[in-house]
Each structure stands twice: as structure tokens, then as C-alpha cells.
Amino acid sequence: MNNLENKIKALFNLFESRKFDLIIPKCKKLLREYPEYVVLYNILGSTYQNLTEFNLAKEVFIKGLNIDPTNIAIMNNLANVYKSIDEIELSENLFNKIIKNKPNYLNAYINLGNLQRDSNNFEKAIDLYNLALKINSQNPVTLYSLALAHQGLGNFILAIEFAEKTLSIDPKFTQADMLISQCTKYKFENEHYKNMNSKNRELQLNDNQKINLSFAIAKANEDLNYIEKSFEHLDKANKINRKLLDFDINNETVFFNKIKKVFYDIDFKKMSEDYINRKQIIFILGMPRSGTSLVEQIITSHSTVFGAGELPQLSKIIKNELMVKNSLSTSNVNRLINDEPFLNKLRNKYYTYLDRFNAKEDILTDKAPLNFRWIGLIKILFPNSKIIHCSRDPKDNCLSLYKNYFEGGLNFSYNQKELVSYFGLYSDLMNFWNTKFSSSIFEAKYEQIIKQPEKEIKKIINFCDLDWEDNCLKFYNNKTPIKTMSTAQARQPIYNSSVNSYAKFSSFLSEINKIN
């Protein structure tokens, strides 16, 4: 047994080092020898979970749970997998079962809170985080979760308060520094600014901690108009992060070209628009940091519209149902056009995901920016939906991307040359879609909204076939939760400081300056 324990310890070390490819064969071999040893199912399932092989993770966790139905760790991991594959009811039920069986199991409250936050039930999430806080008031993850929830609701004073408590317990929890910087307009070198610079000099931080802290310091320095210092930290953060990524911009070029090839000969005019939507969807899309959060806040200020936020579901459906080896399949898209049961299956998957929001309104927004890649599929799946393309000055847009850290995506953002290349791919694809659907895509230009807000906002509301409501001009009072880093900006009245913002950084933007 000591030999087995040593092998399991070695597996845990590999897991800590994220050497997942080495774990799978070793773990499978041990399971053949010790099929009743439950911890092995947890290690293997967690490995698949980290590799986003969620169906394999689900299968392994269920096997482990069949051997030991009371294993809380496996229950918790399985509930998180259910959440990842949008089996929301199963996930929620399992978290509640854990809480019932083991009321002091902290992770279940936090994870169930995260599930509620993802479904825009922010108040329920906060209640659950507070219950977790009663179990352990010194847990930094709980405190940070509360900071995130209050930030999403626009409660910035509380958000900063909980982020500061997080840092008082764990100064290396630099995600909290980033949150504070997003919620703060630095007008002088305050304590947080000094603390961040001290940490940067004195603490031994891992790469992810350095990335968060450097982006936070860069933002503070920009507020204080220390532009050279700001860029120094931006450059550092981006370079560290880029080294961690497995990304090749050439793959994006191939991918975008395939999208155009698949849709080039499709005659959308022959397609029926008789389909009655279960819910009317307004897709708000474009490059990230182009004003999508602002436009969503404007539209969801209307009494008949529910803001669902940045939804991953359309991309998930396309990946699982229409792509083969990370490439859009021509035959699967043609099947979508010609096979009505298949078409309805995919529509229902999307609508079932929307059910988690329990929205009373018949109109919902989906503001996942990268849905600009899927406009052709949106026109097939939801022919009567509204599509709003948000655009912004290319240099301002690219700089804004370069200035921010996006957890879990946008890998093109961390190198100026790659960023400019991706922007070119986006522009080219939008030109392609506009030739196909010139009259049914509304372009919301960020600079025009800033320059003539009432005129442009009325155009947007009219395009959405909504009756005018004055609330839409007071979008900054909108209480719709925002789960992106734009939460502070989108809750302010119109301001113009983001227009031509690249100019002060222009001497450092060797590649971005090349954009026409």
C-alpha cells in the first residue's frame, strides 16, 4: 500500500505541475490494478476537467461516486462538470445535496454561488458567499467572490472593501488588486498604488500573479498620467502572458478563411423567415472592447428587454455540433440548412440555456463579442433576431485590448503584431457579412454614440423595433448585472476620454500605429 500511496503522491505532484498528459496513462494503469480506490477517479476526472474534456470527466466522476456515494470531493467536482456542460439543474441539485450532507463544506457554497452568479442571480450568489463566510471568515476565495459579485452589481465601494479584505489575508491574491484598479480612478498615489508597487518589488510572485499585478499597476499609472510607467507594466504583463499561451495566429487566418468559404455560396434569401422565436434575441457583437457593454446597457434599460450578458452557449453549440477538428464543417452547416429536426435541436439547445435566467421579458440580449464569427449561423438559426455590430476606432480598440487581461480567451490580445493581424481578420470577415446581410446588421459606432448620444441611441432602439423609453438615455442607472471588466465604464454617463485614447501611448505602439 505504501507503494500505491507514493504513486498517488507522484500523480498529485504532476497535477500541481499541470502535466495532465502524463497523468492519464499512469492513472488508468493504477485503476486497472486498484479499481476500488476512489481517489484515483477524482484525480483522473479532475485531469479531464482541466483539459475541458467534460464528458470524460463526468463519466469518471460518476464511476467514482458509484463506488463511494458519500464522497464529497467527487460530488463537488461532478457538480462543477455538470455546470460546465450546462446541465444546470443537476449541478444545482448536487451542490445542495453536498450542503445538506456536509453543511460546513465551504467549496459547495462558493461553487453554488458562482453558478447563481453565472445565471445573473447575483443576490442569491451573495447570500451563498455570506454563508461561506460564516464557516470561515478568513477564506480569500470567498471574500474575492463577494468582491466580484458586488462589482457586477455596481456596488463599487463594497467590491473594493471585500477585495481589500482578500489582500489583507493573502497579499499575493493579485486578482483582487486588478479588481480594485478597475473600480478606482486614481487621482493621487494612494495606499493601494503604493502597496502594489511594493509588492511588485518585494514579493516572489508566480506568473499569473505577476500578470494581474502588472495590469493593475499599468491602469493606475495611466490614471495618474505616468504613461511611460504604465506602458512598461503593460508590456511586462503581455509578454509574460504570451509566453504561457499555446497560440498561433496562422490558425486564426485558416479558421476565418474557412468560415468565408463555407458561407460564400449560401443563398440566404431562399431561407424561410417564418420561424417564430421562443424568445426574441438581440445579438450584440464585434471586437471585444468596442462598446458592446455600453450598447447592452442602453438596450436593457428598456422595460421589455432582459440582459443575459456575454453568453458562451452559441459558440459551445457550434463547437460541439458543427465543427470537426476545430474547423467549421461544410457538410454540417449544409445539414443545418436542409435538416429541420437538426436545426430545431440546435435552436432548442440555445433556448434551454436561456431558461436558466427565468426572464419574464420576451426579448433578451446576448452580447458575446466574438459571435461576429457566427453571423451566418445566427441568420440560419434565428432568422428574425436582431444583430448589432459594435465598432470603434481600430487603434483605440486594439490598445484597449492590449491594456486588459482576459481570463480564458482572446489569446490574440497579448502581442501587438498578432493583435493587429486579428483585427484585420475581423474587419475582413465583417466586410464579408455586410455584403451578405447589408440591410440587417446595424453598426453601432462607438465614437458616434459618444458624439451624439440621443440621436444614436434612438437609432439603436428603433432598429430593435422597440417603442421609445426615456430610460434608454439614462442607461448608467441600469441595474442589470455586468460580468465583464467594462462594469465601471458602462455605469457612467457618456464620457469622451476613451476616444483617441491611443494617442498618448502612440510612441510605444509600433505595430498598432500601422493600422490605417
ZAMARGU-4260 file (C-alpha; in steps of 0.2 Angstrom, whole numbers, plus 5000, padded with zeros to 4 digits):
<rodrens>
0) 5000/5000/5000 | 5015/5012/5003 | 5020/5009/4985 | 5002/5014/4980 | 5002/5030/4991
5) 5019/5035/4984 | 5012/5033/4966 | 4997/5044/4971 | 5008/5057/4978 | 5018/5057/4962
10) 5001/5060/4952 | 4997/5074/4964 | 5014/5082/4960 | 5011/5080/4941 | 4993/5088/4944
15) 5001/5103/4953 | 5013/5105/4938 | 4999/5104/4926 | 5007/5089/4917 | 4990/5082/4913
20) 4996/5072/4898 | 5007/5061/4909 | 4993/5058/4922 | 4980/5050/4911 | 4990/5034/4906
25) 4998/5032/4924 | 4981/5034/4932 | 4972/5022/4920 | 4985/5009/4924 | 4983/5011/4943
30) 4964/5010/4941 | 4966/4993/4932 | 4976/4987/4947 | 4965/4996/4960 | 4948/4999/4953
35) 4940/5002/4970 | 4952/5016/4975 | 4941/5031/4974 | 4954/5044/4975 | 4961/5039/4958
40) 4944/5043/4950 | 4945/5060/4957 | 4962/5063/4950 | 4958/5056/4933 | 4941/5066/4932
45) 4950/5082/4938 | 4963/5080/4924 | 4950/5078/4911 | 4941/5093/4919 | 4956/5104/4917
50) 4958/5098/4899 | 4940/5103/4896 | 4936/5085/4892 | 4920/5087/4902 | 4910/5072/4896
55) 4925/5061/4900 | 4927/5069/4917 | 4908/5066/4920 | 4910/5048/4916 | 4925/5045/4928
60) 4917/5055/4942 | 4901/5045/4941 | 4911/5029/4942 | 4919/5035/4957 | 4903/5041/4965
65) 4895/5024/4962 | 4909/5016/4972 | 4908/5029/4986 | 4891/5038/4985 | 4896/5049/5000
70) 4912/5056/4993 | 4910/5075/4994 | 4925/5079/4984 | 4919/5069/4969 | 4902/5076/4971
75) 4908/5094/4971 | 4919/5091/4955 | 4905/5082/4947 | 4893/5096/4951 | 4906/5108/4943
80) 4907/5097/4927 | 4888/5097/4926 | 4889/5116/4926 | 4902/5116/4913 | 4891/5106/4901
85) 4875/5116/4905 | 4866/5103/4915 | 4862/5117/4927 | 4848/5108/4937 | 4859/5093/4940
90) 4873/5104/4946 | 4862/5114/4957 | 4854/5099/4965 | 4871/5091/4968 | 4878/5106/4977
95) 4863/5107/4988 | 4865/5089/4992 | 4883/5092/4997 | 4877/5106/5008 | 4863/5096/5016
100) 4875/5081/5019 | 4890/5092/5025 | 4884/5109/5030 | 4902/5116/5033 | 4909/5111/5016
105) 4915/5128/5011 | 4918/5125/4992 | 4900/5119/4989 | 4893/5137/4994 | 4906/5146/4984
110) 4903/5135/4968 | 4884/5136/4970 | 4886/5155/4972 | 4896/5155/4956 | 4883/5145/4947
115) 4870/5158/4953 | 4881/5172/4948 | 4883/5165/4930 | 4864/5164/4929 | 4863/5183/4934
120) 4856/5178/4951 | 4868/5190/4960 | 4858/5192/4976 | 4857/5173/4978 | 4875/5172/4975
125) 4879/5185/4988 | 4868/5175/5001 | 4878/5159/4997 | 4895/5168/4999 | 4890/5176/5015
130) 4885/5158/5022 | 4903/5153/5016 | 4910/5167/5026 | 4901/5161/5042 | 4910/5145/5040
135) 4927/5153/5038 | 4928/5172/5038 | 4947/5171/5033 | 4945/5162/5016 | 4952/5174/5002
140) 4942/5165/4988 | 4925/5168/4997 | 4930/5187/5000 | 4935/5189/4982 | 4919/5181/4976
145) 4909/5194/4986 | 4920/5207/4978 | 4916/5201/4961 | 4898/5200/4964 | 4897/5217/4971
150) 4907/5224/4956 | 4895/5216/4944 | 4880/5225/4953 | 4889/5241/4953 | 4892/5242/4971
155) 4910/5248/4969 | 4913/5253/4987 | 4908/5236/4994 | 4918/5227/4980 | 4934/5237/4985
160) 4931/5233/5003 | 4930/5214/5000 | 4945/5215/4988 | 4955/5224/5002 | 4950/5210/5015
165) 4955/5197/5002 | 4973/5205/5001 | 4974/5208/5020 | 4974/5189/5021 | 4983/5184/5005
170) 4994/5199/4998 | 4998/5188/4983 | 4980/5186/4978 | 4983/5199/4964 | 4966/5197/4956
175) 4960/5207/4970 | 4972/5221/4965 | 4966/5220/4947 | 4948/5222/4953 | 4952/5237/4964
180) 4961/5245/4950 | 4946/5243/4939 | 4934/5251/4952 | 4946/5265/4956 | 4950/5282/4947
185) 4967/5285/4954 | 4970/5304/4957 | 4985/5303/4968 | 4997/5290/4974 | 4986/5282/4987
190) 4989/5267/4998 | 4984/5254/4986 | 4995/5261/4972 | 5010/5261/4985 | 5006/5244/4990
195) 5005/5237/4973 | 5022/5244/4969 | 5029/5237/4985 | 5023/5220/4981 | 5030/5221/4963
200) 5047/5225/4971 | 5047/5214/4986 | 5036/5198/4984 | 5040/5182/4975 | 5025/5180/4963
205) 5021/5167/4951 | 5017/5171/4933 | 4998/5173/4934 | 5001/5184/4950 | 5013/5195/4941
210) 5001/5197/4926 | 4987/5203/4937 | 4998/5215/4947 | 5006/5222/4931 | 4990/5226/4923
215) 4983/5233/4939 | 4998/5245/4941 | 4998/5249/4922 | 4980/5255/4924 | 4984/5265/4940
220) 4999/5274/4931 | 4988/5278/4916 | 4975/5287/4928 | 4990/5296/4936 | 4996/5301/4918
225) 5013/5291/4921 | 5011/5285/4903 | 5029/5278/4901 | 5027/5268/4918 | 5010/5262/4913
230) 5017/5255/4896 | 5032/5247/4905 | 5020/5237/4916 | 5008/5233/4901 | 5022/5227/4891
235) 5028/5216/4905 | 5011/5209/4908 | 5008/5205/4890 | 5025/5197/4887 | 5023/5185/4902
240) 5006/5180/4897 | 5010/5177/4879 | 5024/5165/4884 | 5011/5155/4893 | 5000/5153/4878
245) 4999/5139/4865 | 4993/5151/4851 | 4997/5153/4833 | 4989/5167/4823 | 4990/5157/4807
250) 4977/5145/4814 | 4965/5160/4815 | 4969/5165/4797 | 4964/5147/4791 | 4949/5147/4803
255) 4942/5164/4796 | 4945/5159/4778 | 4936/5143/4781 | 4921/5152/4788 | 4920/5163/4772
260) 4922/5148/4761 | 4908/5138/4770 | 4896/5153/4768 | 4901/5160/4751 | 4888/5151/4740
265) 4874/5150/4753 | 4858/5159/4746 | 4851/5166/4762 | 4837/5174/4753 | 4829/5157/4749
270) 4828/5153/4768 | 4812/5155/4777 | 4809/5169/4790 | 4793/5161/4796 | 4801/5154/4811
275) 4793/5160/4827 | 4806/5163/4841 | 4803/5157/4858 | 4812/5172/4864 | 4817/5187/4853
280) 4836/5188/4853 | 4847/5204/4851 | 4865/5199/4847 | 4877/5212/4851 | 4894/5208/4844
285) 4910/5215/4837 | 4928/5216/4843 | 4929/5215/4862 | 4932/5232/4870 | 4922/5240/4856
290) 4907/5246/4866 | 4897/5230/4867 | 4894/5233/4886 | 4888/5251/4883 | 4876/5246/4870
295) 4869/5232/4880 | 4866/5243/4895 | 4857/5255/4883 | 4846/5242/4876 | 4842/5233/4893
300) 4837/5250/4900 | 4821/5247/4890 | 4807/5239/4901 | 4804/5224/4889 | 4822/5218/4887
305) 4832/5206/4898 | 4851/5207/4898 | 4858/5190/4898 | 4876/5196/4896 | 4891/5188/4887
310) 4884/5170/4884 | 4896/5156/4879 | 4881/5145/4873 | 4881/5149/4854 | 4900/5145/4852
315) 4898/5129/4863 | 4884/5123/4851 | 4894/5127/4836 | 4910/5119/4843 | 4900/5103/4848
320) 4888/5101/4833 | 4896/5110/4818 | 4915/5109/4819 | 4927/5095/4815 | 4944/5096/4822
325) 4942/5114/4826 | 4936/5118/4809 | 4919/5123/4803 | 4912/5108/4794 | 4904/5112/4777
330) 4893/5096/4777 | 4887/5100/4795 | 4882/5118/4790 | 4873/5111/4775 | 4864/5098/4786
335) 4859/5113/4797 | 4851/5121/4782 | 4842/5105/4775 | 4838/5095/4790 | 4824/5104/4800
340) 4825/5092/4815 | 4843/5095/4817 | 4840/5114/4815 | 4827/5114/4829 | 4838/5103/4840
345) 4852/5117/4840 | 4839/5131/4842 | 4832/5121/4857 | 4849/5119/4865 | 4851/5138/4864
350) 4834/5142/4871 | 4836/5129/4885 | 4852/5138/4891 | 4842/5154/4891 | 4829/5146/4903
355) 4842/5147/4917 | 4839/5166/4918 | 4820/5164/4922 | 4817/5180/4912 | 4800/5187/4911
360) 4804/5198/4896 | 4801/5191/4879 | 4817/5200/4872 | 4835/5195/4878 | 4852/5201/4873
365) 4867/5190/4870 | 4882/5201/4870 | 4896/5189/4867 | 4908/5199/4856 | 4916/5185/4846
370) 4899/5180/4840 | 4904/5191/4825 | 4911/5175/4818 | 4894/5166/4818 | 4883/5179/4809
375) 4879/5167/4795 | 4874/5154/4808 | 4864/5166/4818 | 4854/5170/4802 | 4851/5152/4799
380) 4846/5148/4817 | 4837/5164/4822 | 4832/5172/4806 | 4822/5185/4815 | 4835/5190/4828
385) 4842/5207/4828 | 4861/5209/4825 | 4870/5225/4831 | 4889/5226/4826 | 4898/5237/4838
390) 4913/5246/4830 | 4927/5258/4837 | 4942/5266/4830 | 4954/5252/4827 | 4969/5260/4836
395) 4959/5264/4851 | 4951/5246/4851 | 4967/5237/4849 | 4975/5247/4863 | 4961/5244/4874
400) 4963/5225/4871 | 4982/5226/4874 | 4978/5235/4891 | 4967/5221/4898 | 4969/5203/4904
405) 4955/5192/4898 | 4954/5176/4908 | 4951/5161/4897 | 4952/5168/4880 | 4957/5181/4867
410) 4974/5174/4866 | 4977/5186/4851 | 4977/5201/4863 | 4995/5199/4871 | 5006/5203/4856
415) 5004/5219/4846 | 5008/5211/4829 | 4996/5197/4832 | 4983/5209/4839 | 4984/5219/4823
420) 4983/5204/4812 | 4967/5198/4821 | 4959/5215/4819 | 4962/5213/4801 | 4954/5196/4800
425) 4939/5203/4810 | 4937/5218/4798 | 4938/5207/4783 | 4925/5195/4789 | 4913/5209/4794
430) 4915/5216/4776 | 4910/5198/4770 | 4895/5198/4781 | 4890/5215/4776 | 4890/5210/4758
435) 4878/5196/4763 | 4867/5205/4775 | 4869/5223/4772 | 4852/5229/4777 | 4850/5218/4793
440) 4866/5222/4803 | 4866/5238/4812 | 4883/5246/4815 | 4884/5255/4832 | 4899/5266/4830
445) 4906/5270/4847 | 4913/5287/4843 | 4896/5292/4836 | 4887/5287/4852 | 4899/5297/4862
450) 4897/5312/4850 | 4878/5312/4848 | 4871/5300/4861 | 4852/5304/4860 | 4852/5303/4841
455) 4862/5287/4840 | 4853/5279/4855 | 4836/5282/4847 | 4843/5274/4831 | 4848/5258/4841
460) 4831/5257/4849 | 4822/5259/4833 | 4832/5246/4825 | 4827/5234/4839 | 4809/5238/4835
465) 4806/5244/4852 | 4795/5259/4857 | 4805/5273/4864 | 4808/5275/4883 | 4817/5289/4891
470) 4826/5277/4902 | 4837/5272/4887 | 4846/5289/4889 | 4849/5285/4907 | 4857/5268/4904
475) 4870/5272/4918 | 4856/5269/4931 | 4853/5252/4924 | 4854/5239/4937 | 4857/5224/4925
480) 4872/5215/4932 | 4888/5216/4921 | 4901/5202/4922 | 4914/5210/4911 | 4928/5222/4915
485) 4918/5236/4907 | 4906/5236/4923 | 4913/5253/4929 | 4913/5262/4912 | 4896/5256/4907
490) 4888/5263/4923 | 4894/5280/4920 | 4886/5294/4909 | 4893/5297/4892 | 4911/5302/4893
495) 4924/5305/4879 | 4941/5301/4887 | 4941/5284/4878 | 4941/5292/4861 | 4958/5294/4853
500) 4965/5286/4869 | 4979/5278/4859 | 4987/5295/4855 | 4996/5296/4872 | 5003/5279/4870
505) 5007/5281/4852 | 5026/5281/4854 | 5025/5264/4861 | 5013/5256/4849 | 5025/5252/4835
510) 5013/5239/4827 | 4996/5246/4832 | 5001/5263/4824 | 5002/5253/4807 | 4983/5251/4806
515) 4975/5263/4793
</rodrens>
